[in-house]
Amino acid sequence: MTEKASEVIGLDLEHNKLENAKKNFVQVIKADASNLPFINNSFETVWASEIIEHTPSLNTFGEIERIAKSKIIATVPNPNGPYIGKDPSHILKYDLSTLTEFLQERDWKYSINGLGLCLPSGFFPKILRRIFVRLTWNHPQFSFNFLITGVSTSYNSSSH
């Protein structure tokens, strides 16, 4: 990941996860996603992977939007999928329709796609995993995880 970005910062609240993240990130910071320690428009792109479901409110998107200049990529478990109930730290209650409705009301332009069935890579062939992603891409309700992509409607990257 660091080969494709000029700066990558890992962020988490748990010390153990930060220690593990040091192997993959140049810099790690202990912080809460609901109150990010960055100035407005700090990053061209913000990737929030499996974070939102650990926060008390979808309003965490507002904080992510605040620090992102042009793009947000987020993944969350499908609340009807097998993973949401396995982790007691998944505290946010949402479904696809409330998530879609919430994101449509934002100043950013969002899309939600399906990410397949998240099959273990060593057990299932890559082609089978790709087929499941293609089948669920436009039908996220059938996937195990949602991919949320947001694009700023106010930031023009060519002028900055």
JOCOR-V367338 format. One record per residue. OMEGA is omega as a letter, one per 30 degrees, with the letter a starting at -180 (* if undefined). Layout:
BEGIN
omega=(OMEGA	OMEGA)
END
This chain:
BEGIN
omega=(a	l	a	a	l	l	l	l	l	a	l	l	a	a	a	l	l	l	l	a	l	l	a	a	l	a	l	a	l	a	l	a	l	a	a	a	a	l	l	l	a	a	l	a	l	l	a	a	l	a	a	a	l	a	a	a	l	l	l	l	l	l	l	l	a	a	a	l	a	a	l	l	a	l	l	l	l	a	l	a	a	a	a	a	a	a	a	l	l	a	a	l	a	l	a	a	l	l	l	a	l	a	l	a	a	l	l	l	a	l	l	l	l	a	l	a	l	a	l	a	a	a	a	l	a	a	l	l	l	l	l	l	l	a	a	a	l	l	a	l	a	a	l	a	l	l	a	l	l	l	l	l	a	a	l	a	a	a	a	*)
END
